[in-house]
């Protein structure tokens, strides 16, 4: 059965991807092939949110390390709690693809009204008070949005905090990449309305079954070289495996962004680190145009794409992507730069997520541009 699911998932792993050509499983070599094998083994299928990174092998491995070691690997936090975080963050980021996937997984694990309530932000209908508290915490995270407005500690035990914060950071990253590069729904187009409930029940059963697999922590670490943990990874200090995975992933994505001019990355980091900056919301495109006006004209397409990806990824359209590619034509550079912008936003958000007893840096100003 698992082999059939793996084979059936390979077409969506490339067909759902926009703007770039994902590497087909049969053509994968080297690091891409290694990651694909682990994804199919541990996730149960070749997930498009991972395979979309395949034109840039380093970013592909980085995305997988974060996803695997935070969400999939066995640890102190339950898979139900992790999926609640993934779904709640995805709702907050308006990422319908990820809401569908992780809402279905949660329904498959819980088999009750609470799963749908998390995916639809009906917090009062989440019957488990612990799950409700965690989902509320995750759903409140975001740029410019304090997770605990009154200074209340995050509702996480010390042993589970690195995993649950890791899931939140991962999905603040993944949601942005998915909004830019994937179609809106994992379900095939043209399903008749009356058939949708049955299709969704089947998806929930499948995703719940796959989520019950045992995934040993640490197996992905060898895919990327070791790297020292940066200061903003303080939240992972209690879990060496998560800390190591994210340090390696951060370093790989930082290295991949080098072809984009320093001035562009400095502008994006400056905006992310500004505590007075307002999230641009529906005005992200006009806001980005104004923000890049002081840059040389040749740098503006990258700066626009990076800012909108970081602050309002659902508003990235083909025009922003095409303008970037006229200056930076490689598919690998497109993936590497949007990965960097997505992760820069996720890292900034991570400074707000630490539980009581840790001291996050005031902003991610130390990130090198």
TIGU-897620 format. One line per 10 residues: number of its first residue (from 1); their letters; for each residue x, y, z of C-alpha. Coordinates in steps of 0.05 Angstrom, whole numbers. Layout:
BEGIN
NUM	A	X Y Z ~ ...
***
This chain:
BEGIN
1	XXXXXXXXXX	0 0 0 ~ 55 49 19 ~ 91 37 -48 ~ 26 52 -85 ~ 17 118 -48 ~ 89 138 -62 ~ 81 125 -136 ~ 14 160 -139 ~ 42 222 -105 ~ 99 232 -154
11	XXXXXXXXXX	57 267 -207 ~ 29 320 -160 ~ 100 330 -134 ~ 117 363 -201 ~ 48 380 -230 ~ 28 425 -171 ~ 90 468 -178 ~ 88 537 -212 ~ 143 582 -240 ~ 198 528 -239
21	XXXXXXXXXX	206 457 -262 ~ 211 410 -203 ~ 259 353 -214 ~ 219 290 -232 ~ 233 232 -184 ~ 260 189 -241 ~ 311 243 -260 ~ 335 259 -190 ~ 409 250 -175 ~ 457 268 -119
31	XXXXXXXXXX	429 307 -61 ~ 360 314 -94 ~ 354 239 -99 ~ 376 230 -27 ~ 324 279 -2 ~ 269 248 -45 ~ 283 179 -17 ~ 278 204 55 ~ 215 244 41 ~ 180 183 11
41	XXXXXXXXXX	205 138 68 ~ 187 184 126 ~ 130 227 101 ~ 99 171 60 ~ 96 210 -5 ~ 136 261 -44 ~ 104 323 -16 ~ 101 382 -65 ~ 119 433 -11 ~ 186 398 -9
51	XXXXXXXXXX	195 380 -82 ~ 183 452 -105 ~ 253 467 -77 ~ 287 415 -122 ~ 318 464 -172 ~ 362 486 -114 ~ 388 424 -78 ~ 414 461 -16 ~ 347 495 -4 ~ 312 428 -16
61	XXXXXXXXXX	353 394 37 ~ 344 453 85 ~ 269 453 78 ~ 268 378 90 ~ 313 382 152 ~ 267 432 185 ~ 203 396 167 ~ 227 327 185 ~ 263 341 250 ~ 209 389 278
71	XXXXXXXXXX	144 359 252 ~ 156 286 236 ~ 209 261 284 ~ 188 229 349 ~ 198 273 410 ~ 166 304 471 ~ 108 337 434 ~ 51 296 406 ~ 39 294 331 ~ -31 321 344
81	XXXXXXXXXX	-2 383 377 ~ 48 392 321 ~ -6 386 267 ~ -48 436 305 ~ 10 485 303 ~ 21 472 229 ~ -52 482 212 ~ -61 544 255 ~ 1 578 227 ~ -22 560 156
91	XXXXXXXXXX	-90 592 169 ~ -57 655 195 ~ -13 659 133 ~ -72 647 85 ~ -40 585 55 ~ -98 543 31 ~ -54 486 6 ~ -22 476 74 ~ -88 486 111 ~ -118 430 69
101	XXXXXXXXXX	-59 382 81 ~ -51 393 155 ~ -125 402 169 ~ -135 334 136 ~ -78 304 177 ~ -108 332 241 ~ -177 304 223 ~ -145 236 210 ~ -110 237 278 ~ -166 265 321
111	XXXXXXXXXX	-229 241 284 ~ -272 296 314 ~ -297 367 309 ~ -234 396 340 ~ -193 385 277 ~ -241 423 232 ~ -247 477 285 ~ -172 489 285 ~ -170 494 208 ~ -229 543 210
121	XXXXXXXXXX	-205 584 270 ~ -266 565 311 ~ -225 562 374 ~ -283 555 422 ~ -302 489 387 ~ -235 457 401 ~ -255 410 458 ~ -186 394 484 ~ -165 456 525 ~ -91 440 517
131	XXXXXXXXXX	-97 434 441 ~ -139 497 438 ~ -86 536 477 ~ -30 512 432 ~ -69 527 368 ~ -87 597 393 ~ -14 610 408 ~ 8 587 340 ~ -47 622 302 ~ -30 688 336
141	XXXXXXXXXX	42 686 311 ~ 64 729 253 ~ 101 792 234 ~ 80 850 277 ~ 34 807 319 ~ 57 793 391 ~ 41 721 409 ~ 28 737 482 ~ 1 808 482 ~ -1 815 557
151	XXXXXXXXXX	67 786 569 ~ 38 718 586 ~ 86 660 576 ~ 78 616 515 ~ 34 555 533 ~ 90 505 521 ~ 126 457 567 ~ 201 465 567 ~ 212 396 537 ~ 164 406 479
161	XXXXXXXXXX	179 479 464 ~ 237 468 415 ~ 194 421 373 ~ 130 463 373 ~ 168 528 361 ~ 206 491 307 ~ 141 471 273 ~ 116 543 276 ~ 180 570 246 ~ 180 516 193
171	XXXXXXXXXX	109 532 171 ~ 121 607 171 ~ 175 588 121 ~ 138 534 83 ~ 73 574 76 ~ 109 630 41 ~ 143 583 -8 ~ 78 545 -21 ~ 39 609 -33 ~ 90 630 -85
181	XXXXXXXXXX	103 563 -120 ~ 44 516 -111 ~ -28 514 -136 ~ -81 530 -84 ~ -107 460 -72 ~ -78 391 -68 ~ -144 361 -92 ~ -153 349 -167 ~ -192 403 -203 ~ -263 387 -226
191	XXXXXXXXXX	-286 344 -168 ~ -362 351 -165 ~ -388 386 -103 ~ -427 326 -76 ~ -364 284 -79 ~ -320 331 -40 ~ -339 308 30 ~ -321 236 12 ~ -255 257 -20 ~ -238 297 42
201	XXXXXXXXXX	-254 239 87 ~ -209 194 46 ~ -153 247 49 ~ -161 252 124 ~ -156 176 132 ~ -94 174 87 ~ -58 232 120 ~ -75 208 190 ~ -49 139 173 ~ 16 167 147
211	XXXXXXXXXX	24 212 208 ~ 24 151 253 ~ 90 126 224 ~ 149 124 272 ~ 204 172 248 ~ 269 169 286 ~ 301 237 299 ~ 367 257 268 ~ 369 216 203 ~ 367 278 159
221	XXXXXXXXXX	425 314 190 ~ 477 282 146 ~ 446 315 84 ~ 477 382 102 ~ 543 402 134 ~ 545 421 207 ~ 539 494 225 ~ 542 534 290 ~ 474 555 316 ~ 462 630 307
231	XXXXXXXXXX	437 673 365 ~ 365 673 342 ~ 362 597 348 ~ 363 604 424 ~ 293 573 428 ~ 320 506 404 ~ 375 500 456 ~ 337 448 497 ~ 335 399 439 ~ 404 387 407
241	XXXXXXXXXX	374 350 347 ~ 326 407 329 ~ 380 459 342 ~ 430 422 297 ~ 379 412 241 ~ 358 485 240 ~ 429 510 244 ~ 448 469 183 ~ 385 491 146 ~ 395 565 163
251	XXXXXXXXXX	468 562 138 ~ 449 528 73 ~ 394 579 57 ~ 439 638 76 ~ 493 612 29 ~ 444 604 -28 ~ 423 677 -28 ~ 492 704 -44 ~ 479 719 -118 ~ 427 772 -98
261	XXXXXXXXXX	459 841 -83 ~ 474 857 -10 ~ 433 921 -15 ~ 370 881 -30 ~ 379 833 28 ~ 397 890 75 ~ 332 927 57 ~ 289 865 71 ~ 324 852 137 ~ 317 924 157
271	XXXXXXXXXX	242 922 145 ~ 234 856 181 ~ 273 880 242 ~ 236 946 249 ~ 189 937 309 ~ 147 996 286 ~ 134 969 217 ~ 62 952 201 ~ 46 889 163 ~ 25 913 93
281	XXXXXXXXXX	-36 869 86 ~ -75 881 22 ~ -30 940 4 ~ 34 898 1 ~ 48 911 -72 ~ 43 987 -67 ~ 81 985 -1 ~ 137 946 -33 ~ 141 994 -93 ~ 151 1051 -44
291	XXXXXXXXXX	202 1013 -2 ~ 248 997 -61 ~ 247 1067 -92 ~ 316 1084 -63 ~ 351 1024 -95 ~ 384 1023 -163 ~ 332 1003 -216 ~ 366 937 -230 ~ 359 916 -157 ~ 285 933 -150
301	XXXXXXXXXX	254 869 -179 ~ 291 826 -128 ~ 273 873 -71 ~ 200 875 -91 ~ 196 799 -95 ~ 233 790 -30 ~ 190 840 9 ~ 124 813 -16 ~ 146 741 -4 ~ 167 758 67
311	XXXXXXXXXX	107 802 86 ~ 48 778 43 ~ 67 717 2 ~ -4 705 -23 ~ 3 769 -64 ~ 64 744 -104 ~ 43 736 -176 ~ 76 718 -242 ~ 93 791 -256 ~ 139 795 -194
321	XXXXXXXXXX	170 728 -211 ~ 181 745 -284 ~ 212 813 -267 ~ 261 778 -220 ~ 279 727 -272 ~ 295 779 -325 ~ 353 800 -279 ~ 367 732 -247 ~ 345 679 -298 ~ 364 615 -263
331	XXXXXXXXXX	310 573 -230 ~ 359 556 -175 ~ 369 630 -159 ~ 294 642 -156 ~ 284 585 -106 ~ 345 605 -66 ~ 325 678 -60 ~ 252 665 -43 ~ 276 613 8 ~ 321 665 39
341	XXXXXXXXXX	265 717 42 ~ 216 666 71 ~ 265 643 123 ~ 285 714 142 ~ 211 727 158 ~ 205 661 196 ~ 268 676 236 ~ 243 744 255 ~ 177 714 279 ~ 216 662 319
351	XXXXXXXXXX	242 717 365 ~ 171 726 391 ~ 157 652 404 ~ 203 633 461 ~ 171 609 526 ~ 183 641 593 ~ 254 634 619 ~ 290 648 554 ~ 314 715 528 ~ 304 725 453
361	XXXXXXXXX	345 777 416 ~ 306 841 403 ~ 308 831 328 ~ 343 790 276 ~ 390 847 259 ~ 451 803 264 ~ 432 763 202 ~ 484 776 150 ~ 459 808 86
***
